[in-house]
Amino acid sequence: MQIADNLPLHLIGQDRLQALKNKSGELNISLEAGARGMTPEMLEEYIRIAEFLDSPILRFVIDLGDFRPSVGKVIEICRMFLPELESRGIRLAIENHDRLKAREFVRIIEEVGSEFVGICLDSVNSMGAGEGIETVASLLAPFTLNLHIKEFIVERHPHMMGFSIEGRPVGQGQLPLGWLMDQLGPRCHSAILESWTPPGTSIEQTVKKEQAWAMESIEYLKNNHFKQP
């Protein structure tokens, strides 16, 4: 289970972190830490959290609010923390997000030049930067440490003047998942189901829909892509 910026781990306190670690151990659930806003201060804090939770990777979205660093600054920050990542055996997985193009992420990874810094490959995010999954995967798959399996569908509006992109349960959209998984290299550590579930008319309806989509997606993945031997 990957816990990211929707539940900021640095805000829940050490006692709750310990309780989370204990409960996940009881249930045999592996944890992955994640955050948004890759400032030096946040990266330092989350390396500590990842180590405490025995998380082998640390997923980060670079931007947060007014913090929108240049590619050069991101490279500088990554290099600054390479000794910490390497000594703790934690791999930094930078998620492709809306602002940067895939080639800019490639530049970051190549110029940092360490197996401890790679990509968290999200199957839909880069559409916000005008890039489709085939373009993004062809460039970023070799550097991918963690895959976000996110089903989607692109539909034209009824008035024909534009498109909408929405989530779907896995297997019910346009994600070429088999092809995508074939592109991944040996550096990929894990795959996380992430669902873009359109909200219902109430919190209760939304939660019910999220649960239903999660179960449908898990069953599809187990039967088609992650079959047990």
TARA-V918161 format. One record per pair of residues at least 12 apart in sequence whose ideal C-beta (glycine too) atoms are under 6 Angstrom apart, sorted by sequence separation. I is the first residue (numbers start at 0). J is the second residue. If there is no record, write none. Layout:
I&J, I&J
This chain:
45&57, 61&73, 196&208, 32&45, 151&164, 152&165, 196&209, 151&166, 152&167, 32&48, 196&212, 32&49, 150&167, 194&212, 120&139, 150&169, 32&52, 152&172, 118&139, 151&172, 152&173, 30&52, 32&54, 37&59, 150&172, 31&54, 120&143, 30&54, 37&61, 118&142, 150&174, 192&216, 31&56, 32&57, 33&58, 34&59, 35&60, 90&115, 91&116, 92&117, 94&119, 117&142, 118&143, 95&121, 119&145, 120&146, 121&147, 123&149, 36&63, 92&119, 94&121, 117&144, 122&149, 0&28, 35&63, 38&66, 96&124, 100&128, 123&151, 166&194, 95&124, 101&130, 166&195, 0&30, 1&31, 3&33, 4&34, 36&66, 85&115, 95&125, 97&127, 166&196, 4&35, 84&115, 97&128, 1&33, 20&52, 57&89, 81&113, 165&197, 70&103, 74&107, 78&111, 105&138, 56&90, 57&91, 58&92, 59&93, 60&94, 73&107, 77&111, 101&135, 108&142, 9&44, 56&92, 60&96, 62&98, 70&106, 74&110, 39&76, 46&83, 50&87, 74&111, 101&138, 42&80, 101&139, 126&164, 77&116, 8&48, 49&89, 143&183, 140&182, 144&186, 148&190, 136&179, 140&183, 141&184, 145&188, 143&187, 144&188, 145&189, 146&190, 147&191, 148&192, 149&193, 168&212, 136&182, 147&193, 168&215, 169&216, 168&216, 170&219, 169&219, 169&220, 92&144, 122&174, 92&145, 90&144, 58&119, 117&186, 58&145, 56&144, 56&145, 56&188, 1&191
